[in-house]
Amino acid sequence: MTPQYGDMTTNEAPERAWLGVVSAEHAARAAEMGWIQLNHGKKTNLKRLHRGDGFAFYSPKQRMSDTKPLRMITQLGVVTDEEPYLADEEMTMTGSQNPIRPWRRNVSFVNVTPVSIADLSLELTSTPNWGYSLRYGLVPLTPADFVLLRKALTS
């Protein structure tokens, strides 16, 4: 049986999964609001996501301006919409003075306990220089990695 989108109670892996990179502060706000935005509100990476895809946030820092590293998986959910959409409100991004309307995707988040990425044995982190790919703001996760994250963050 294929799990419904948003079903985090199953042990089955989603067909596809992703890791987005934002501060823990921004990840918490996204989970509270039920949406994500990546790469300062750009649409490009959001177009890669599909309804039913697993999604996790990796937070290198607590806040964007912090110098102390955090390096934790901070949120987990499943994409619940079909396409990116423009936010209703304008916002000013950190470091900019010009307001924009960011692109977003809806995600059904679950309550989690953040986990240090160093404490997990992920396929993603098994190669040297794995962190280099995080600079793109969104990286694919294997379905097995998503299941491991779901177990680690929800138990």
C-alpha positions as a Python dict, from the first residue, in 0.01 Angstrom:
ca = {
    (1, 'M'): (0, 0, 0),
    (2, 'T'): (138, 342, -94),
    (3, 'P'): (128, 591, 194),
    (4, 'Q'): (-82, 904, 155),
    (5, 'Y'): (108, 1232, 126),
    (6, 'G'): (173, 1371, 469),
    (7, 'D'): (167, 1023, 627),
    (8, 'M'): (461, 1014, 865),
    (9, 'T'): (337, 711, 1062),
    (10, 'T'): (435, 460, 798),
    (11, 'N'): (775, 291, 785),
    (12, 'E'): (769, 302, 406),
    (13, 'A'): (1003, 533, 225),
    (14, 'P'): (877, 809, -2),
    (15, 'E'): (976, 776, -367),
    (16, 'R'): (1183, 1095, -339),
    (17, 'A'): (1319, 1303, -54),
    (18, 'W'): (1506, 1630, -11),
    (19, 'L'): (1721, 1818, 237),
    (20, 'G'): (1676, 2197, 244),
    (21, 'V'): (1933, 2422, 410),
    (22, 'V'): (1815, 2710, 633),
    (23, 'S'): (1884, 2837, 984),
    (24, 'A'): (1700, 2664, 1269),
    (25, 'E'): (1514, 2988, 1336),
    (26, 'H'): (1382, 2998, 979),
    (27, 'A'): (1307, 2623, 979),
    (28, 'A'): (1097, 2661, 1296),
    (29, 'R'): (898, 2945, 1138),
    (30, 'A'): (843, 2742, 822),
    (31, 'A'): (717, 2443, 1023),
    (32, 'E'): (487, 2669, 1224),
    (33, 'M'): (342, 2821, 905),
    (34, 'G'): (327, 2494, 707),
    (35, 'W'): (537, 2607, 413),
    (36, 'I'): (896, 2625, 296),
    (37, 'Q'): (1093, 2875, 95),
    (38, 'L'): (1450, 2823, -17),
    (39, 'N'): (1733, 3025, -169),
    (40, 'H'): (1599, 3362, -53),
    (41, 'G'): (1254, 3301, -199),
    (42, 'K'): (1357, 3186, -547),
    (43, 'K'): (1139, 2939, -740),
    (44, 'T'): (1411, 2724, -902),
    (45, 'N'): (1471, 2461, -632),
    (46, 'L'): (1105, 2449, -529),
    (47, 'K'): (1013, 2330, -880),
    (48, 'R'): (1212, 2012, -816),
    (49, 'L'): (975, 1901, -539),
    (50, 'H'): (663, 1691, -596),
    (51, 'R'): (359, 1618, -384),
    (52, 'G'): (443, 1330, -148),
    (53, 'D'): (819, 1395, -144),
    (54, 'G'): (984, 1370, 196),
    (55, 'F'): (1146, 1691, 314),
    (56, 'A'): (1391, 1771, 594),
    (57, 'F'): (1563, 2090, 701),
    (58, 'Y'): (1933, 2093, 781),
    (59, 'S'): (2030, 2395, 990),
    (60, 'P'): (2398, 2484, 988),
    (61, 'K'): (2330, 2762, 1244),
    (62, 'Q'): (2060, 2866, 1489),
    (63, 'R'): (2029, 3210, 1322),
    (64, 'M'): (2175, 3331, 994),
    (65, 'S'): (2396, 3585, 1172),
    (66, 'D'): (2541, 3334, 1422),
    (67, 'T'): (2905, 3235, 1400),
    (68, 'K'): (2868, 2925, 1618),
    (69, 'P'): (2778, 2615, 1412),
    (70, 'L'): (2465, 2412, 1495),
    (71, 'R'): (2470, 2138, 1225),
    (72, 'M'): (2137, 1975, 1307),
    (73, 'I'): (1843, 1827, 1123),
    (74, 'T'): (1570, 2050, 1265),
    (75, 'Q'): (1240, 1980, 1083),
    (76, 'L'): (1077, 1699, 889),
    (77, 'G'): (768, 1673, 672),
    (78, 'V'): (608, 1584, 342),
    (79, 'V'): (531, 1813, 47),
    (80, 'T'): (152, 1851, 15),
    (81, 'D'): (96, 2071, -289),
    (82, 'E'): (143, 2038, -664),
    (83, 'E'): (336, 2353, -759),
    (84, 'P'): (533, 2644, -611),
    (85, 'Y'): (324, 2952, -540),
    (86, 'L'): (396, 3319, -474),
    (87, 'A'): (343, 3431, -114),
    (88, 'D'): (57, 3674, -59),
    (89, 'E'): (276, 3917, 134),
    (90, 'E'): (602, 4088, 53),
    (91, 'M'): (897, 4045, 284),
    (92, 'T'): (1246, 4183, 315),
    (93, 'M'): (1518, 3920, 312),
    (94, 'T'): (1812, 3940, 547),
    (95, 'G'): (2084, 4160, 402),
    (96, 'S'): (1852, 4332, 154),
    (97, 'Q'): (1649, 4649, 165),
    (98, 'N'): (1421, 4562, -126),
    (99, 'P'): (1102, 4372, -45),
    (100, 'I'): (1017, 4063, -252),
    (101, 'R'): (730, 3815, -279),
    (102, 'P'): (896, 3477, -216),
    (103, 'W'): (802, 3149, -379),
    (104, 'R'): (683, 2875, -140),
    (105, 'R'): (569, 2513, -117),
    (106, 'N'): (330, 2367, 138),
    (107, 'V'): (472, 2099, 365),
    (108, 'S'): (299, 1899, 637),
    (109, 'F'): (552, 1900, 920),
    (110, 'V'): (555, 1666, 1220),
    (111, 'N'): (676, 1734, 1572),
    (112, 'V'): (1040, 1637, 1596),
    (113, 'T'): (1335, 1649, 1827),
    (114, 'P'): (1630, 1796, 1633),
    (115, 'V'): (1929, 1566, 1589),
    (116, 'S'): (2291, 1645, 1513),
    (117, 'I'): (2382, 1533, 1163),
    (118, 'A'): (2709, 1398, 1309),
    (119, 'D'): (2507, 1145, 1511),
    (120, 'L'): (2349, 991, 1201),
    (121, 'S'): (2488, 742, 952),
    (122, 'L'): (2343, 884, 633),
    (123, 'E'): (2434, 793, 277),
    (124, 'L'): (2448, 1170, 218),
    (125, 'T'): (2733, 1218, 465),
    (126, 'S'): (2926, 902, 374),
    (127, 'T'): (3136, 1067, 104),
    (128, 'P'): (3423, 1309, 156),
    (129, 'N'): (3331, 1675, 118),
    (130, 'W'): (2958, 1594, 137),
    (131, 'G'): (2887, 1936, 288),
    (132, 'Y'): (3000, 2112, -29),
    (133, 'S'): (2668, 2031, -200),
    (134, 'L'): (2473, 2211, 75),
    (135, 'R'): (2567, 2548, -75),
    (136, 'Y'): (2294, 2495, -335),
    (137, 'G'): (2025, 2512, -64),
    (138, 'L'): (1854, 2185, -164),
    (139, 'V'): (2005, 1841, -208),
    (140, 'P'): (1841, 1507, -283),
    (141, 'L'): (1819, 1251, -4),
    (142, 'T'): (1788, 881, -63),
    (143, 'P'): (1457, 735, 52),
    (144, 'A'): (1657, 525, 301),
    (145, 'D'): (1812, 841, 449),
    (146, 'F'): (1466, 995, 486),
    (147, 'V'): (1340, 687, 673),
    (148, 'L'): (1645, 704, 900),
    (149, 'L'): (1579, 1074, 967),
    (150, 'R'): (1211, 1006, 1039),
    (151, 'K'): (1304, 739, 1294),
    (152, 'A'): (1573, 953, 1458),
    (153, 'L'): (1368, 1272, 1481),
    (154, 'T'): (1030, 1127, 1581),
    (155, 'S'): (1127, 861, 1836),
}
